[in-house]
Amino acid sequence: MAGTSPGITTGALARRLGVSPTTIRSWEQRYGIGPATRPDGKHRRWTPSDVAMLEEMCRLTASGIPPAEAARAARSNRGEPSGAGEESAAPAPSGSAPPPDHGPAGGGGLPLGDVRQECRGLARAAIRLDAPAMETLLEQAISDYGIVTAWEEVMVPTLHAVGRKWESSNDRYVEVEHMLSWQVSTVLRRAATASTGRPMPPVLLACVPSETHTLPLEALTAALSERGLATRMLGGAVPAEALDAAVRRCGPAAVVLWSQARSTASHALARHVAGVTFGLRGARTAPLVLLAGPGWAGRAPDSGMLRPRGLREALDSLSRVYGEPVPEPERRSAAGPEPVGTDRPPMSPTAAGRP
């Protein structure tokens, strides 16, 4: 029976929640969010009601609520009066600091800086490898803010933070970065629905040969779809011959070529694509070419090409190609990144897009 269950150990609870045992002990010491009862001289045992309280703690911190506030709410749901947990928390030994928190509290220890609350919740879910929570938070951000703001102010800052953590921790957190990148890709692809508006030549998007970073192009594809513009996404490391064939077959109004590093940026290929013509004899046309990504930096674009400085500029330039109205500039955060066309990479080398 549930009422007589001896409960589970801290290690088993940690595995269930996707956090470390140290995190659970830290929560108990800092916020008083421990088991309701603990037999004298015995290890902690977590009953179903205790487990439910910790699961609620994780859910609340994943939504961006500060850990102390989340702990109070979780204890309240278990029936404890507000503040009771802090008073009963076991004090740290004299002269010692509380154990470090390597889990969801405080953004999971990621170097986020001054960011939206959604970033902190997303980071905590990523550290826990909580894919359902990440998906929910990402979809909510898109619903609340739209593709562009969700990408620039929620997805990219969190990806950057995970990348910095990976670079400074001897290759730890690679699994966190991969899962976060996968979840970002999943929600962006889901948002990039096929246009159902009037027939129009599409925007063709492709990574240049040897370039595997696709997330920025996936964000642009979703943003174009949000504006009702047709797209054809070819993905990463598209061979030159395949790109040429796709341009001739699709007859796109514009081609977006993504290059993350200068070593992959082929100006000869860009000139070739800009020179491809299609259509009826006497009325042949060529696509506008957008050079997106930091790989194209350091050289002015040739005739028939643009180098957008960010996702918004790329999106607005493509909207003008179709004669679509460009929305009024939106307010941006002071630290808002420029993920498409900027010299700052959107993720570390291990992120999604690697074969």
Disulfide bonds with the S-S distance in Angstrom:
none
